[in-house]
Amino acid sequence: MKRAKRRARSAVCVAVIGCTAAGIASAQMAVPQTRKEDDGPLDVSLSQDITYDTNPYRLGDGVAPPGRTDTGERSDWISVTGLRVDYDRDFDGHRLGFVAAPSLVRYARFDQLDHTRQRYDLSWSVRPLQRAEVGLRYQHLNYLADLADQRTQEKNMVTSDTLGLDTVFGTNARWQIVGGANAARYRNESDLQKSGDRDGWEANLGVRQQSRAGNWVDLRGRHADYRFPNRAASILSDSGYEQDAVELGWNWAFAGHSRLSGKFGYQWREHDTYDIRDFKGWYGNASYLWRSGGPSAVRLDIYRQIGEVSDASASYAKTTGIRAIYDWSPGPKLTLSPSIDWRWRDYLGVGTLSRGNEDTLTARLSANYQISPSLRLTGGVGNESRRADQSRSAYSATFVNALLNWQVY
Protein backbone atom coordinates (compact mmCIF):
# COMPACT_ATOMS: atom_id res chain seq x y z
CA MET A 1 0.00 0.00 0.00
CA LYS A 2 2.77 2.46 0.93
CA ARG A 3 4.64 1.77 -2.31
CA ALA A 4 1.45 2.26 -4.33
CA LYS A 5 0.87 5.66 -2.70
CA ARG A 6 4.47 6.66 -3.41
CA ARG A 7 4.11 5.68 -7.05
CA ALA A 8 0.91 7.72 -7.34
CA ARG A 9 2.51 10.83 -5.81
CA SER A 10 5.58 10.47 -8.05
CA ALA A 11 3.34 10.19 -11.09
CA VAL A 12 1.47 13.36 -10.10
CA CYS A 13 4.70 15.35 -9.59
CA VAL A 14 6.12 14.31 -12.95
CA ALA A 15 2.82 14.57 -14.80
CA VAL A 16 2.10 18.14 -13.72
CA ILE A 17 5.52 19.38 -14.81
CA GLY A 18 5.60 17.09 -17.82
CA CYS A 19 2.32 18.50 -19.14
CA THR A 20 3.66 22.02 -18.71
CA ALA A 21 6.81 21.05 -20.58
CA ALA A 22 4.80 19.50 -23.41
CA GLY A 23 2.79 22.66 -23.80
CA ILE A 24 5.90 24.82 -23.98
CA ALA A 25 7.56 22.45 -26.46
CA SER A 26 4.91 23.30 -29.03
CA ALA A 27 5.95 26.96 -29.02
CA GLN A 28 8.03 28.61 -31.73
CA MET A 29 11.71 27.55 -32.00
CA ALA A 30 14.38 30.22 -31.54
CA VAL A 31 18.10 30.74 -31.51
CA PRO A 32 19.69 29.08 -28.40
CA GLN A 33 21.83 30.86 -25.84
CA THR A 34 25.50 31.27 -26.77
CA ARG A 35 28.14 29.23 -24.99
CA LYS A 36 30.99 30.58 -22.94
CA GLU A 37 34.25 30.64 -24.84
CA ASP A 38 37.11 28.38 -23.85
CA ASP A 39 39.21 29.98 -21.10
CA GLY A 40 42.20 27.67 -21.53
CA PRO A 41 42.42 23.90 -21.49
CA LEU A 42 44.75 23.05 -18.59
CA ASP A 43 45.54 24.33 -15.08
CA VAL A 44 47.88 22.61 -12.60
CA SER A 45 48.43 23.77 -9.03
CA LEU A 46 50.12 22.54 -5.85
CA SER A 47 49.15 23.54 -2.32
CA GLN A 48 50.41 23.08 1.22
CA ASP A 49 48.20 23.79 4.22
CA ILE A 50 49.32 23.72 7.86
CA THR A 51 46.61 23.92 10.56
CA TYR A 52 46.80 23.96 14.34
CA ASP A 53 43.51 22.71 15.82
CA THR A 54 42.85 22.67 19.57
CA ASN A 55 40.20 19.93 19.27
CA PRO A 56 40.27 17.98 15.98
CA TYR A 57 38.04 15.21 17.37
CA ARG A 58 35.44 17.83 18.43
CA LEU A 59 35.25 16.41 21.97
CA GLY A 60 33.25 17.78 24.88
CA ASP A 61 34.81 19.03 28.12
CA GLY A 62 36.43 16.28 30.17
CA VAL A 63 36.43 13.74 27.31
CA ALA A 64 39.79 12.19 26.36
CA PRO A 65 40.70 11.39 22.74
CA PRO A 66 40.53 7.74 21.60
CA GLY A 67 43.27 5.60 23.13
CA ARG A 68 44.31 8.28 25.65
CA THR A 69 43.48 9.05 29.27
CA ASP A 70 44.77 12.61 29.46
CA THR A 71 42.00 15.03 28.51
CA GLY A 72 44.60 17.77 27.96
CA GLU A 73 46.16 16.02 24.95
CA ARG A 74 43.50 17.06 22.46
CA SER A 75 45.24 19.51 20.10
CA ASP A 76 47.11 18.61 16.93
CA TRP A 77 49.01 19.93 13.92
CA ILE A 78 47.48 18.91 10.59
CA SER A 79 49.26 18.97 7.22
CA VAL A 80 47.37 18.85 3.92
CA THR A 81 49.43 18.52 0.73
CA GLY A 82 47.36 18.83 -2.41
CA LEU A 83 47.56 18.57 -6.20
CA ARG A 84 44.84 19.87 -8.50
CA VAL A 85 44.59 19.39 -12.26
CA ASP A 86 41.80 21.08 -14.24
CA TYR A 87 41.15 20.43 -17.92
CA ASP A 88 38.35 22.17 -19.81
CA ARG A 89 38.15 22.29 -23.60
CA ASP A 90 35.43 23.18 -26.09
CA PHE A 91 35.79 21.78 -29.61
CA ASP A 92 33.40 21.17 -32.52
CA GLY A 93 30.27 21.48 -30.38
CA HIS A 94 31.64 19.17 -27.68
CA ARG A 95 32.91 20.21 -24.24
CA LEU A 96 35.21 17.98 -22.19
CA GLY A 97 36.10 18.66 -18.56
CA PHE A 98 38.26 16.88 -16.00
CA VAL A 99 39.26 17.62 -12.41
CA ALA A 100 41.72 15.59 -10.34
CA ALA A 101 42.30 16.78 -6.76
CA PRO A 102 44.01 14.28 -4.45
CA SER A 103 45.29 15.48 -1.05
CA LEU A 104 47.55 13.83 1.52
CA VAL A 105 46.32 14.57 5.08
CA ARG A 106 48.66 13.91 8.01
CA TYR A 107 48.20 14.44 11.78
CA ALA A 108 51.22 14.94 14.04
CA ARG A 109 49.63 13.42 17.19
CA PHE A 110 46.56 11.49 16.08
CA ASP A 111 48.15 9.64 13.17
CA GLN A 112 45.25 7.15 13.22
CA LEU A 113 43.35 9.87 11.35
CA ASP A 114 45.89 10.06 8.49
CA HIS A 115 44.22 9.60 5.13
CA THR A 116 44.22 10.49 1.45
CA ARG A 117 41.36 12.70 0.32
CA GLN A 118 40.31 12.29 -3.30
CA ARG A 119 38.11 14.04 -5.81
CA TYR A 120 37.87 13.13 -9.50
CA ASP A 121 35.34 14.67 -11.91
CA LEU A 122 34.81 13.86 -15.58
CA SER A 123 32.23 15.65 -17.72
CA TRP A 124 31.27 15.69 -21.39
CA SER A 125 28.53 17.63 -23.15
CA VAL A 126 27.40 17.99 -26.75
CA ARG A 127 24.81 19.91 -28.76
CA PRO A 128 23.13 17.33 -31.02
CA LEU A 129 20.77 20.08 -32.20
CA GLN A 130 21.04 23.85 -32.13
CA ARG A 131 18.37 24.06 -29.46
CA ALA A 132 19.44 21.10 -27.32
CA GLU A 133 22.34 20.09 -25.07
CA VAL A 134 23.10 16.72 -23.46
CA GLY A 135 25.76 16.15 -20.82
CA LEU A 136 27.27 13.18 -19.00
CA ARG A 137 29.24 13.44 -15.76
CA TYR A 138 31.00 11.17 -13.31
CA GLN A 139 32.32 12.04 -9.85
CA HIS A 140 34.38 10.02 -7.37
CA LEU A 141 34.85 11.30 -3.82
CA ASN A 142 36.76 9.85 -0.87
CA TYR A 143 36.83 11.87 2.36
CA LEU A 144 36.91 11.70 6.16
CA ALA A 145 33.43 11.79 7.70
CA ASP A 146 32.74 14.76 9.98
CA LEU A 147 33.95 13.70 13.44
CA ALA A 148 31.60 16.18 15.13
CA ASP A 149 28.46 14.48 13.77
CA GLN A 150 29.40 10.84 14.42
CA ARG A 151 28.31 9.01 17.55
CA THR A 152 31.67 7.23 17.68
CA GLN A 153 35.20 8.65 17.62
CA GLU A 154 36.33 6.10 15.07
CA LYS A 155 37.82 7.21 11.76
CA ASN A 156 35.40 6.64 8.91
CA MET A 157 36.28 7.22 5.26
CA VAL A 158 33.29 7.75 2.97
CA THR A 159 33.48 6.85 -0.73
CA SER A 160 30.88 7.97 -3.24
CA ASP A 161 30.53 7.37 -6.97
CA THR A 162 27.93 9.26 -9.01
CA LEU A 163 27.09 8.93 -12.70
CA GLY A 164 24.76 11.60 -14.06
CA LEU A 165 22.90 12.72 -17.18
CA ASP A 166 21.72 16.31 -17.78
CA THR A 167 19.57 17.56 -20.66
CA VAL A 168 18.37 20.99 -21.80
CA PHE A 169 15.96 21.50 -24.70
CA GLY A 170 15.24 25.08 -25.75
CA THR A 171 11.79 25.55 -27.25
CA ASN A 172 11.94 29.31 -27.87
CA ALA A 173 13.95 32.34 -26.80
CA ARG A 174 12.80 32.15 -23.20
CA TRP A 175 11.61 28.62 -22.38
CA GLN A 176 13.54 25.38 -21.89
CA ILE A 177 12.73 21.85 -20.84
CA VAL A 178 15.31 20.65 -18.31
CA GLY A 179 15.87 17.24 -16.79
CA GLY A 180 18.41 14.75 -15.57
CA ALA A 181 19.15 11.52 -13.74
CA ASN A 182 21.80 10.18 -11.33
CA ALA A 183 22.92 6.72 -10.26
CA ALA A 184 24.87 6.80 -7.00
CA ARG A 185 26.76 4.52 -4.63
CA TYR A 186 27.90 5.41 -1.08
CA ARG A 187 30.19 3.29 1.09
CA ASN A 188 31.55 3.66 4.64
CA GLU A 189 34.91 2.21 5.64
CA SER A 190 34.08 1.85 9.35
CA ASP A 191 32.26 -1.36 10.33
CA LEU A 192 30.16 0.69 12.77
CA GLN A 193 28.87 2.88 9.92
CA LYS A 194 28.27 0.27 7.21
CA SER A 195 24.54 0.28 7.89
CA GLY A 196 24.59 3.70 6.21
CA ASP A 197 25.85 2.28 2.88
CA ARG A 198 23.36 2.89 0.09
CA ASP A 199 22.78 2.47 -3.64
CA GLY A 200 20.16 4.22 -5.70
CA TRP A 201 19.05 6.55 -8.43
CA GLU A 202 17.41 9.96 -8.81
CA ALA A 203 15.58 11.66 -11.67
CA ASN A 204 14.15 15.13 -12.28
CA LEU A 205 12.11 16.87 -14.97
CA GLY A 206 11.04 20.48 -15.26
CA VAL A 207 10.72 23.72 -17.20
CA ARG A 208 12.88 26.85 -17.12
CA GLN A 209 12.06 30.43 -18.06
CA GLN A 210 15.15 32.43 -19.03
CA SER A 211 15.47 36.13 -19.80
CA ARG A 212 17.64 37.62 -22.53
CA ALA A 213 20.07 38.75 -19.82
CA GLY A 214 20.60 35.12 -18.72
CA ASN A 215 18.47 35.24 -15.57
CA TRP A 216 16.27 32.18 -15.05
CA VAL A 217 13.61 30.51 -12.91
CA ASP A 218 12.76 26.82 -13.11
CA LEU A 219 10.25 24.36 -11.65
CA ARG A 220 11.16 20.69 -11.28
CA GLY A 221 9.72 17.46 -9.99
CA ARG A 222 12.18 15.01 -8.39
CA HIS A 223 12.05 11.32 -7.49
CA ALA A 224 14.67 9.15 -5.75
CA ASP A 225 14.89 5.47 -4.81
CA TYR A 226 17.68 4.19 -2.51
CA ARG A 227 18.46 0.80 -1.00
CA PHE A 228 20.58 -0.05 2.08
CA PRO A 229 22.48 -3.23 1.17
CA ASN A 230 23.66 -3.84 4.74
CA ARG A 231 20.30 -3.46 6.45
CA ALA A 232 17.64 -6.09 6.88
CA ALA A 233 14.05 -4.87 7.12
CA SER A 234 12.71 -5.21 10.67
CA ILE A 235 10.71 -3.28 13.27
CA LEU A 236 13.90 -1.30 14.08
CA SER A 237 15.45 -0.90 10.65
CA ASP A 238 14.64 -0.64 6.98
CA SER A 239 16.05 -1.79 3.66
CA GLY A 240 15.34 1.33 1.60
CA TYR A 241 13.25 4.40 0.89
CA GLU A 242 11.67 6.48 -1.87
CA GLN A 243 11.57 10.26 -1.96
CA ASP A 244 9.62 12.81 -4.00
CA ALA A 245 9.99 16.59 -4.20
CA VAL A 246 8.70 19.64 -6.02
CA GLU A 247 11.33 22.38 -6.32
CA LEU A 248 11.52 25.98 -7.53
CA GLY A 249 14.99 27.29 -8.46
CA TRP A 250 16.26 30.70 -9.56
CA ASN A 251 19.37 32.67 -10.55
CA TRP A 252 18.86 36.41 -10.98
CA ALA A 253 21.25 39.36 -11.39
CA PHE A 254 20.24 42.89 -10.39
CA ALA A 255 21.84 45.97 -12.01
CA GLY A 256 25.13 44.15 -12.48
CA HIS A 257 26.22 44.54 -8.84
CA SER A 258 24.19 41.86 -7.07
CA ARG A 259 22.88 38.36 -7.69
CA LEU A 260 20.26 36.20 -5.96
CA SER A 261 20.31 32.44 -6.52
CA GLY A 262 18.90 29.38 -4.80
CA LYS A 263 16.09 26.86 -4.65
CA PHE A 264 13.03 26.15 -2.51
CA GLY A 265 11.05 22.93 -2.35
CA TYR A 266 8.91 20.46 -0.44
CA GLN A 267 9.88 16.80 -0.12
CA TRP A 268 8.38 13.54 1.11
CA ARG A 269 10.39 10.47 2.12
CA GLU A 270 8.82 7.10 2.92
CA HIS A 271 10.65 3.95 3.99
CA ASP A 272 9.57 0.46 3.04
CA THR A 273 8.53 -0.74 6.51
CA TYR A 274 9.91 1.48 9.31
CA ASP A 275 7.29 4.25 9.31
CA ILE A 276 8.81 6.20 12.21
CA ARG A 277 11.73 7.22 9.96
CA ASP A 278 9.42 8.80 7.35
CA PHE A 279 9.46 12.57 7.06
CA LYS A 280 8.29 15.47 4.94
CA GLY A 281 8.90 19.20 4.97
CA TRP A 282 10.28 22.33 3.36
CA TYR A 283 13.90 22.69 2.30
CA GLY A 284 15.97 25.14 0.30
CA ASN A 285 18.70 27.75 0.20
CA ALA A 286 19.08 31.34 -0.93
CA SER A 287 22.38 33.08 -1.67
CA TYR A 288 22.70 36.83 -2.14
CA LEU A 289 25.96 38.26 -3.54
CA TRP A 290 26.61 42.01 -3.66
CA ARG A 291 29.66 43.65 -5.21
CA SER A 292 30.29 47.34 -4.73
CA GLY A 293 32.23 47.69 -7.96
CA GLY A 294 35.18 48.63 -5.75
CA PRO A 295 37.19 46.84 -3.06
CA SER A 296 34.36 45.08 -1.20
CA ALA A 297 31.77 42.33 -1.60
CA VAL A 298 29.18 40.70 0.67
CA ARG A 299 27.67 37.23 0.46
CA LEU A 300 24.73 36.05 2.55
CA ASP A 301 23.49 32.44 2.55
CA ILE A 302 20.35 31.15 4.25
CA TYR A 303 19.48 27.46 4.12
CA ARG A 304 17.07 24.85 5.43
CA GLN A 305 17.80 21.11 5.16
CA ILE A 306 15.83 18.04 6.13
CA GLY A 307 17.43 14.61 5.88
CA GLU A 308 18.26 11.29 7.46
CA VAL A 309 20.60 10.59 10.33
CA SER A 310 23.22 7.98 9.44
CA ASP A 311 22.32 5.60 12.28
CA ALA A 312 20.37 2.53 11.17
CA SER A 313 17.76 2.98 13.91
CA ALA A 314 17.60 6.79 14.04
CA SER A 315 15.24 8.98 12.07
CA TYR A 316 15.93 12.44 10.68
CA ALA A 317 17.07 15.99 11.43
CA LYS A 318 16.01 19.48 10.38
CA THR A 319 18.83 22.00 9.97
CA THR A 320 18.49 25.76 9.57
CA GLY A 321 21.50 28.00 9.04
CA ILE A 322 22.77 31.40 8.01
CA ARG A 323 26.23 32.30 6.70
CA ALA A 324 27.70 35.75 6.03
CA ILE A 325 31.02 36.59 4.35
CA TYR A 326 32.53 40.02 3.78
CA ASP A 327 35.47 40.54 1.40
CA TRP A 328 37.51 43.72 1.57
CA SER A 329 40.60 44.51 -0.54
CA PRO A 330 42.65 47.35 0.96
CA GLY A 331 45.21 46.92 -1.81
CA PRO A 332 45.63 45.20 -5.17
CA LYS A 333 47.20 42.07 -3.63
CA LEU A 334 45.51 41.73 -0.22
CA THR A 335 41.95 40.61 0.60
CA LEU A 336 40.55 40.30 4.14
CA SER A 337 37.50 38.07 4.68
CA PRO A 338 35.68 37.85 8.03
CA SER A 339 32.84 35.31 8.10
CA ILE A 340 30.29 33.87 10.49
CA ASP A 341 28.24 30.69 10.17
CA TRP A 342 25.39 29.71 12.52
CA ARG A 343 23.53 26.39 12.29
CA TRP A 344 20.59 25.05 14.30
CA ARG A 345 19.78 21.33 14.11
CA ASP A 346 16.78 19.52 15.56
CA TYR A 347 16.85 15.70 15.73
CA LEU A 348 13.38 14.23 15.35
CA GLY A 349 11.43 11.05 14.93
CA VAL A 350 12.76 8.42 17.33
CA GLY A 351 11.85 9.05 20.99
CA THR A 352 14.66 7.78 23.25
CA LEU A 353 17.26 7.78 20.48
CA SER A 354 16.69 11.41 19.55
CA ARG A 355 19.67 13.66 20.23
CA GLY A 356 17.48 16.71 20.86
CA ASN A 357 18.69 20.09 19.62
CA GLU A 358 22.08 21.63 18.98
CA ASP A 359 23.40 24.88 17.56
CA THR A 360 26.86 25.44 16.09
CA LEU A 361 28.57 28.80 15.63
CA THR A 362 31.72 29.25 13.53
CA ALA A 363 33.55 32.57 13.26
CA ARG A 364 36.59 33.04 11.06
CA LEU A 365 38.94 35.75 9.81
CA SER A 366 41.11 35.00 6.78
CA ALA A 367 43.59 36.99 4.71
CA ASN A 368 44.60 36.29 1.11
CA TYR A 369 47.82 37.76 -0.28
CA GLN A 370 48.80 37.39 -3.95
CA ILE A 371 52.59 37.17 -3.77
CA SER A 372 52.93 36.83 -7.55
CA PRO A 373 50.62 35.89 -10.44
CA SER A 374 51.27 32.20 -9.74
CA LEU A 375 51.81 32.21 -5.93
CA ARG A 376 49.15 32.92 -3.30
CA LEU A 377 49.37 32.87 0.52
CA THR A 378 46.25 32.50 2.67
CA GLY A 379 46.09 32.63 6.46
CA GLY A 380 43.25 32.44 8.94
CA VAL A 381 42.10 32.07 12.53
CA GLY A 382 38.71 30.89 13.76
CA ASN A 383 36.61 29.26 16.44
CA GLU A 384 33.87 26.64 16.21
CA SER A 385 31.60 25.92 19.17
CA ARG A 386 28.48 23.80 19.66
CA ARG A 387 25.85 23.82 22.37
CA ALA A 388 23.69 20.69 22.59
CA ASP A 389 20.99 19.03 24.70
CA GLN A 390 23.30 16.03 25.02
CA SER A 391 26.54 17.10 26.70
CA ARG A 392 28.68 14.66 24.70
CA SER A 393 27.74 16.51 21.49
CA ALA A 394 28.86 19.93 22.81
CA TYR A 395 32.40 21.15 22.09
CA SER A 396 34.63 24.11 21.33
CA ALA A 397 37.63 24.29 19.00
CA THR A 398 40.00 27.05 17.89
CA PHE A 399 42.10 26.74 14.75
CA VAL A 400 44.85 28.67 12.95
CA ASN A 401 46.02 27.85 9.45
CA ALA A 402 48.34 28.94 6.65
CA LEU A 403 47.96 27.84 3.02
CA LEU A 404 50.42 28.32 0.15
CA ASN A 405 49.10 27.73 -3.37
CA TRP A 406 51.36 27.61 -6.43
CA GLN A 407 49.90 27.77 -9.93
CA VAL A 408 52.37 25.50 -11.74
CA TYR A 409 50.76 25.67 -15.18
C-alpha positions in Angstrom: 0.0 0.0 0.0 2.8 2.5 0.9 4.6 1.8 -2.3 1.4 2.3 -4.3 0.9 5.7 -2.7 4.5 6.7 -3.4 4.1 5.7 -7.1 0.9 7.7 -7.3 2.5 10.8 -5.8 5.6 10.5 -8.0 3.3 10.2 -11.1 1.5 13.4 -10.1 4.7 15.3 -9.6 6.1 14.3 -12.9 2.8 14.6 -14.8 2.1 18.1 -13.7 5.5 19.4 -14.8 5.6 17.1 -17.8 2.3 18.5 -19.1 3.7 22.0 -18.7 6.8 21.1 -20.6 4.8 19.5 -23.4 2.8 22.7 -23.8 5.9 24.8 -24.0 7.6 22.4 -26.5 4.9 23.3 -29.0 6.0 27.0 -29.0 8.0 28.6 -31.7 11.7 27.5 -32.0 14.4 30.2 -31.5 18.1 30.7 -31.5 19.7 29.1 -28.4 21.8 30.9 -25.8 25.5 31.3 -26.8 28.1 29.2 -25.0 31.0 30.6 -22.9 34.2 30.6 -24.8 37.1 28.4 -23.8 39.2 30.0 -21.1 42.2 27.7 -21.5 42.4 23.9 -21.5 44.8 23.1 -18.6 45.5 24.3 -15.1 47.9 22.6 -12.6 48.4 23.8 -9.0 50.1 22.5 -5.8 49.1 23.5 -2.3 50.4 23.1 1.2 48.2 23.8 4.2 49.3 23.7 7.9 46.6 23.9 10.6 46.8 24.0 14.3 43.5 22.7 15.8 42.8 22.7 19.6 40.2 19.9 19.3 40.3 18.0 16.0 38.0 15.2 17.4 35.4 17.8 18.4 35.2 16.4 22.0 33.2 17.8 24.9 34.8 19.0 28.1 36.4 16.3 30.2 36.4 13.7 27.3 39.8 12.2 26.4 40.7 11.4 22.7 40.5 7.7 21.6 43.3 5.6 23.1 44.3 8.3 25.6 43.5 9.0 29.3 44.8 12.6 29.5 42.0 15.0 28.5 44.6 17.8 28.0 46.2 16.0 24.9 43.5 17.1 22.5 45.2 19.5 20.1 47.1 18.6 16.9 49.0 19.9 13.9 47.5 18.9 10.6 49.3 19.0 7.2 47.4 18.8 3.9 49.4 18.5 0.7 47.4 18.8 -2.4 47.6 18.6 -6.2 44.8 19.9 -8.5 44.6 19.4 -12.3 41.8 21.1 -14.2 41.2 20.4 -17.9 38.3 22.2 -19.8 38.1 22.3 -23.6 35.4 23.2 -26.1 35.8 21.8 -29.6 33.4 21.2 -32.5 30.3 21.5 -30.4 31.6 19.2 -27.7 32.9 20.2 -24.2 35.2 18.0 -22.2 36.1 18.7 -18.6 38.3 16.9 -16.0 39.3 17.6 -12.4 41.7 15.6 -10.3 42.3 16.8 -6.8 44.0 14.3 -4.4 45.3 15.5 -1.1 47.5 13.8 1.5 46.3 14.6 5.1 48.7 13.9 8.0 48.2 14.4 11.8 51.2 14.9 14.0 49.6 13.4 17.2 46.6 11.5 16.1 48.1 9.6 13.2 45.3 7.2 13.2 43.3 9.9 11.4 45.9 10.1 8.5 44.2 9.6 5.1 44.2 10.5 1.5 41.4 12.7 0.3 40.3 12.3 -3.3 38.1 14.0 -5.8 37.9 13.1 -9.5 35.3 14.7 -11.9 34.8 13.9 -15.6 32.2 15.6 -17.7 31.3 15.7 -21.4 28.5 17.6 -23.2 27.4 18.0 -26.7 24.8 19.9 -28.8 23.1 17.3 -31.0 20.8 20.1 -32.2 21.0 23.9 -32.1 18.4 24.1 -29.5 19.4 21.1 -27.3 22.3 20.1 -25.1 23.1 16.7 -23.5 25.8 16.1 -20.8 27.3 13.2 -19.0 29.2 13.4 -15.8 31.0 11.2 -13.3 32.3 12.0 -9.9 34.4 10.0 -7.4 34.9 11.3 -3.8 36.8 9.9 -0.9 36.8 11.9 2.4 36.9 11.7 6.2 33.4 11.8 7.7 32.7 14.8 10.0 34.0 13.7 13.4 31.6 16.2 15.1 28.5 14.5 13.8 29.4 10.8 14.4 28.3 9.0 17.5 31.7 7.2 17.7 35.2 8.7 17.6 36.3 6.1 15.1 37.8 7.2 11.8 35.4 6.6 8.9 36.3 7.2 5.3 33.3 7.8 3.0 33.5 6.8 -0.7 30.9 8.0 -3.2 30.5 7.4 -7.0 27.9 9.3 -9.0 27.1 8.9 -12.7 24.8 11.6 -14.1 22.9 12.7 -17.2 21.7 16.3 -17.8 19.6 17.6 -20.7 18.4 21.0 -21.8 16.0 21.5 -24.7 15.2 25.1 -25.8 11.8 25.6 -27.2 11.9 29.3 -27.9 13.9 32.3 -26.8 12.8 32.1 -23.2 11.6 28.6 -22.4 13.5 25.4 -21.9 12.7 21.9 -20.8 15.3 20.7 -18.3 15.9 17.2 -16.8 18.4 14.8 -15.6 19.2 11.5 -13.7 21.8 10.2 -11.3 22.9 6.7 -10.3 24.9 6.8 -7.0 26.8 4.5 -4.6 27.9 5.4 -1.1 30.2 3.3 1.1 31.6 3.7 4.6 34.9 2.2 5.6 34.1 1.8 9.4 32.3 -1.4 10.3 30.2 0.7 12.8 28.9 2.9 9.9 28.3 0.3 7.2 24.5 0.3 7.9 24.6 3.7 6.2 25.8 2.3 2.9 23.4 2.9 0.1 22.8 2.5 -3.6 20.2 4.2 -5.7 19.1 6.5 -8.4 17.4 10.0 -8.8 15.6 11.7 -11.7 14.1 15.1 -12.3 12.1 16.9 -15.0 11.0 20.5 -15.3 10.7 23.7 -17.2 12.9 26.9 -17.1 12.1 30.4 -18.1 15.2 32.4 -19.0 15.5 36.1 -19.8 17.6 37.6 -22.5 20.1 38.8 -19.8 20.6 35.1 -18.7 18.5 35.2 -15.6 16.3 32.2 -15.0 13.6 30.5 -12.9 12.8 26.8 -13.1 10.2 24.4 -11.6 11.2 20.7 -11.3 9.7 17.5 -10.0 12.2 15.0 -8.4 12.1 11.3 -7.5 14.7 9.2 -5.8 14.9 5.5 -4.8 17.7 4.2 -2.5 18.5 0.8 -1.0 20.6 0.0 2.1 22.5 -3.2 1.2 23.7 -3.8 4.7 20.3 -3.5 6.5 17.6 -6.1 6.9 14.1 -4.9 7.1 12.7 -5.2 10.7 10.7 -3.3 13.3 13.9 -1.3 14.1 15.5 -0.9 10.7 14.6 -0.6 7.0 16.0 -1.8 3.7 15.3 1.3 1.6 13.2 4.4 0.9 11.7 6.5 -1.9 11.6 10.3 -2.0 9.6 12.8 -4.0 10.0 16.6 -4.2 8.7 19.6 -6.0 11.3 22.4 -6.3 11.5 26.0 -7.5 15.0 27.3 -8.5 16.3 30.7 -9.6 19.4 32.7 -10.5 18.9 36.4 -11.0 21.2 39.4 -11.4 20.2 42.9 -10.4 21.8 46.0 -12.0 25.1 44.2 -12.5 26.2 44.5 -8.8 24.2 41.9 -7.1 22.9 38.4 -7.7 20.3 36.2 -6.0 20.3 32.4 -6.5 18.9 29.4 -4.8 16.1 26.9 -4.6 13.0 26.2 -2.5 11.1 22.9 -2.4 8.9 20.5 -0.4 9.9 16.8 -0.1 8.4 13.5 1.1 10.4 10.5 2.1 8.8 7.1 2.9 10.6 3.9 4.0 9.6 0.5 3.0 8.5 -0.7 6.5 9.9 1.5 9.3 7.3 4.3 9.3 8.8 6.2 12.2 11.7 7.2 10.0 9.4 8.8 7.4 9.5 12.6 7.1 8.3 15.5 4.9 8.9 19.2 5.0 10.3 22.3 3.4 13.9 22.7 2.3 16.0 25.1 0.3 18.7 27.8 0.2 19.1 31.3 -0.9 22.4 33.1 -1.7 22.7 36.8 -2.1 26.0 38.3 -3.5 26.6 42.0 -3.7 29.7 43.6 -5.2 30.3 47.3 -4.7 32.2 47.7 -8.0 35.2 48.6 -5.7 37.2 46.8 -3.1 34.4 45.1 -1.2 31.8 42.3 -1.6 29.2 40.7 0.7 27.7 37.2 0.5 24.7 36.1 2.6 23.5 32.4 2.6 20.3 31.2 4.3 19.5 27.5 4.1 17.1 24.8 5.4 17.8 21.1 5.2 15.8 18.0 6.1 17.4 14.6 5.9 18.3 11.3 7.5 20.6 10.6 10.3 23.2 8.0 9.4 22.3 5.6 12.3 20.4 2.5 11.2 17.8 3.0 13.9 17.6 6.8 14.0 15.2 9.0 12.1 15.9 12.4 10.7 17.1 16.0 11.4 16.0 19.5 10.4 18.8 22.0 10.0 18.5 25.8 9.6 21.5 28.0 9.0 22.8 31.4 8.0 26.2 32.3 6.7 27.7 35.8 6.0 31.0 36.6 4.4 32.5 40.0 3.8 35.5 40.5 1.4 37.5 43.7 1.6 40.6 44.5 -0.5 42.7 47.4 1.0 45.2 46.9 -1.8 45.6 45.2 -5.2 47.2 42.1 -3.6 45.5 41.7 -0.2 42.0 40.6 0.6 40.5 40.3 4.1 37.5 38.1 4.7 35.7 37.9 8.0 32.8 35.3 8.1 30.3 33.9 10.5 28.2 30.7 10.2 25.4 29.7 12.5 23.5 26.4 12.3 20.6 25.1 14.3 19.8 21.3 14.1 16.8 19.5 15.6 16.9 15.7 15.7 13.4 14.2 15.4 11.4 11.1 14.9 12.8 8.4 17.3 11.9 9.0 21.0 14.7 7.8 23.2 17.3 7.8 20.5 16.7 11.4 19.6 19.7 13.7 20.2 17.5 16.7 20.9 18.7 20.1 19.6 22.1 21.6 19.0 23.4 24.9 17.6 26.9 25.4 16.1 28.6 28.8 15.6 31.7 29.2 13.5 33.6 32.6 13.3 36.6 33.0 11.1 38.9 35.7 9.8 41.1 35.0 6.8 43.6 37.0 4.7 44.6 36.3 1.1 47.8 37.8 -0.3 48.8 37.4 -4.0 52.6 37.2 -3.8 52.9 36.8 -7.5 50.6 35.9 -10.4 51.3 32.2 -9.7 51.8 32.2 -5.9 49.2 32.9 -3.3 49.4 32.9 0.5 46.2 32.5 2.7 46.1 32.6 6.5 43.2 32.4 8.9 42.1 32.1 12.5 38.7 30.9 13.8 36.6 29.3 16.4 33.9 26.6 16.2 31.6 25.9 19.2 28.5 23.8 19.7 25.9 23.8 22.4 23.7 20.7 22.6 21.0 19.0 24.7 23.3 16.0 25.0 26.5 17.1 26.7 28.7 14.7 24.7 27.7 16.5 21.5 28.9 19.9 22.8 32.4 21.1 22.1 34.6 24.1 21.3 37.6 24.3 19.0 40.0 27.0 17.9 42.1 26.7 14.7 44.8 28.7 13.0 46.0 27.8 9.4 48.3 28.9 6.7 48.0 27.8 3.0 50.4 28.3 0.2 49.1 27.7 -3.4 51.4 27.6 -6.4 49.9 27.8 -9.9 52.4 25.5 -11.7 50.8 25.7 -15.2 
